[in-house]
């Protein structure tokens, strides 16, 4: 039987994971087996810019924390997993997806954002959304195109009026 000290430590870890889940905008569970220490450190550096972090916990403790948060994702807790706690919705997903390209040992298994479990297809869709700056650029381009077409229309109308007079 486990001692009270060990049970207390495990309970603290479960509470830590639960708090991180509650305070994160997005949470991803992915496999990491086969990554070198330097590759994992590189991923952590890239995620630091988006106020996100990667942690590795025992599956039983992580599973219990997800259950405490009323998130049912039991089928994803086989084998070694890492958990990404994102401070932003899109940026951590984009960083992990980009990092996983070309690496067969990383598989994004599931995610949690906006109060629902994300499938791998939904995660891929989130990863393909342009960045905030990219979306703003596209929006500004659309506004400029509208103004340009309006100016051309006014110019053509003015020329047509001059020809008729």
C-alpha positions as CSV (number, residue, x, y, z in Angstrom):
1,X,0.0,0.0,0.0
2,X,1.3,3.4,-0.9
3,X,2.3,5.7,1.9
4,X,0.5,8.9,2.8
5,X,3.5,10.9,1.6
6,X,3.4,9.3,-1.9
7,X,-0.4,9.7,-2.2
8,X,0.0,13.3,-1.2
9,X,2.7,13.9,-3.8
10,X,0.5,12.2,-6.5
11,X,-2.5,14.3,-5.4
12,X,-0.4,17.5,-5.7
13,X,0.7,16.5,-9.3
14,X,-2.9,15.8,-10.3
15,X,-3.9,19.2,-8.9
16,X,-1.0,20.9,-10.7
17,X,-2.2,19.3,-14.0
18,X,-5.8,20.2,-13.4
19,X,-4.8,23.8,-12.7
20,X,-2.7,24.0,-15.9
21,X,-5.7,22.6,-17.9
22,X,-8.1,25.2,-16.4
23,X,-5.7,28.1,-17.0
24,X,-4.7,27.1,-20.5
25,X,-6.5,28.3,-23.7
26,X,-5.5,25.1,-25.5
27,X,-4.2,21.7,-24.4
28,X,-2.7,19.1,-26.7
29,X,-1.7,15.5,-25.9
30,X,1.0,14.2,-28.2
31,X,3.5,11.3,-28.5
32,X,7.1,12.2,-28.1
33,X,9.0,8.9,-27.9
34,X,12.1,9.0,-30.0
35,X,12.7,12.8,-29.6
36,X,16.2,13.7,-28.5
37,X,16.7,15.9,-25.5
38,X,17.9,18.7,-27.8
39,X,14.8,18.4,-30.0
40,X,12.5,18.6,-27.0
41,X,14.4,21.6,-25.7
42,X,14.1,23.2,-29.2
43,X,10.3,22.7,-29.1
44,X,10.1,24.2,-25.6
45,X,12.1,27.3,-26.7
46,X,9.7,27.8,-29.7
47,X,6.6,27.4,-27.4
48,X,8.0,29.8,-24.8
49,X,7.3,32.7,-27.3
50,X,3.6,31.9,-27.2
51,X,3.4,31.6,-23.4
52,X,3.1,27.8,-23.7
53,X,4.9,24.9,-22.2
54,X,5.3,21.1,-22.6
55,X,5.3,18.8,-19.7
56,X,5.6,15.0,-19.3
57,X,3.6,13.3,-16.6
58,X,2.7,9.8,-15.8
59,X,-0.3,8.8,-17.8
60,X,-2.3,7.7,-14.8
61,X,-1.9,11.0,-13.1
62,X,-2.7,13.0,-16.3
63,X,-5.7,10.8,-17.0
64,X,-7.0,11.5,-13.5
65,X,-6.5,15.2,-13.9
66,X,-8.4,15.3,-17.2
67,X,-11.2,13.3,-15.5
68,X,-11.3,15.8,-12.6
69,X,-11.7,18.6,-15.3
70,X,-14.6,16.6,-16.8
71,X,-12.7,15.9,-20.0
72,X,-13.2,12.4,-21.3
73,X,-10.2,11.4,-23.5
74,X,-9.4,8.0,-22.0
75,X,-8.5,6.3,-25.4
76,X,-5.4,8.6,-25.8
77,X,-3.5,7.5,-22.8
78,X,-1.6,4.5,-24.2
79,X,2.2,4.8,-24.4
80,X,4.4,7.8,-23.6
81,X,2.6,11.1,-23.9
82,X,3.5,14.8,-23.4
83,X,1.1,17.5,-22.7
84,X,1.3,21.0,-24.3
85,X,-0.4,23.7,-22.2
86,X,-1.1,26.7,-24.5
87,X,-1.5,30.3,-23.4
88,X,-3.0,31.1,-26.8
89,X,-5.5,29.1,-28.9
90,X,-3.8,28.9,-32.3
91,X,-0.1,29.7,-31.9
92,X,0.9,26.5,-29.8
93,X,-1.1,24.3,-32.2
94,X,0.7,25.9,-35.2
95,X,4.1,25.6,-33.5
96,X,3.6,21.9,-32.6
97,X,2.2,21.0,-36.0
98,X,5.1,22.7,-37.8
99,X,7.6,21.0,-35.4
100,X,5.9,17.6,-36.1
101,X,6.3,17.8,-39.8
102,X,9.0,15.5,-41.0
103,X,9.2,13.8,-37.6
104,X,7.5,10.4,-37.6
105,X,7.8,10.1,-33.8
106,X,5.5,13.0,-33.0
107,X,1.7,12.4,-33.3
108,X,-0.8,14.9,-32.0
109,X,-3.3,12.6,-30.5
110,X,-6.0,14.9,-29.1
111,X,-6.6,18.4,-27.9
112,X,-8.9,20.4,-25.7
113,X,-9.9,24.0,-26.4
114,X,-13.1,26.1,-26.1
115,X,-14.6,23.6,-23.8
116,X,-14.5,20.7,-26.2
117,X,-12.2,17.8,-27.2
118,X,-10.5,18.4,-30.5
119,X,-10.0,15.6,-33.0
120,X,-6.8,15.4,-35.1
121,X,-8.7,16.8,-38.1
122,X,-9.8,19.8,-36.1
123,X,-6.3,20.4,-34.8
124,X,-5.0,20.3,-38.5
125,X,-7.6,22.8,-39.4
126,X,-6.6,25.1,-36.6
127,X,-2.9,24.7,-37.6
128,X,-3.8,25.9,-41.2
129,X,-5.4,29.2,-40.1
130,X,-3.1,32.1,-40.8
131,X,-1.6,34.0,-37.9
132,X,-3.3,37.1,-36.5
133,X,-1.0,39.4,-38.4
134,X,-1.7,37.4,-41.6
135,X,-5.4,37.7,-41.1
136,X,-5.1,41.4,-40.5
137,X,-3.1,41.8,-43.7
138,X,-5.7,39.9,-45.7
139,X,-8.4,42.1,-44.2
140,X,-6.5,45.3,-45.0
141,X,-5.9,44.0,-48.5
142,X,-9.6,43.4,-49.0
143,X,-10.4,46.9,-47.7
144,X,-7.8,48.4,-50.1
145,X,-9.2,46.4,-53.0
146,X,-12.7,47.7,-52.3
147,X,-11.4,51.3,-52.2
148,X,-9.4,50.8,-55.4
149,X,-12.4,49.4,-57.3
150,X,-14.6,52.3,-56.0
151,X,-12.0,54.8,-57.2
152,X,-11.8,53.1,-60.6
153,X,-15.6,53.2,-60.9
154,X,-15.8,56.9,-60.0
155,X,-13.0,57.6,-62.5
156,X,-14.8,55.7,-65.3
157,X,-18.0,57.5,-64.5
158,X,-16.4,60.9,-64.6
159,X,-14.8,60.1,-68.0
160,X,-18.1,58.9,-69.3
161,X,-19.8,62.2,-68.2
162,X,-17.0,64.2,-69.9
163,X,-17.5,62.3,-73.1
164,X,-21.3,62.9,-73.1
165,X,-20.9,66.7,-72.6
